[in-house]
């Protein structure tokens, strides 16, 4: 049994209203400071695809940067960067 067109439209309208209220609450939480701000201790700076399986990632952690090689047989830490050569 197919629902009538009016009940389908009412359902879609209710869904749109609920999604709108969720987005409004999210914005209000960010404006008032209730939502956590981005920029935690760990963030991805850059990613470079070396081949279809392997990637080189530059990750910032507590003011330092680390190079990670992922994919292939195993993941490896290439090295930590700190000091003048590291970006802020």
Buried (B, 14 or more C-beta within 10 A) or exposed (E): EEEEEEEEEEEEEEEEEEEEEEEEEEEEEEEEEEEEEEEEEEEEEEEEEEEEEBBBBBBBEEEEBBBBBBBEEEEEEEEEBEEEEBEE
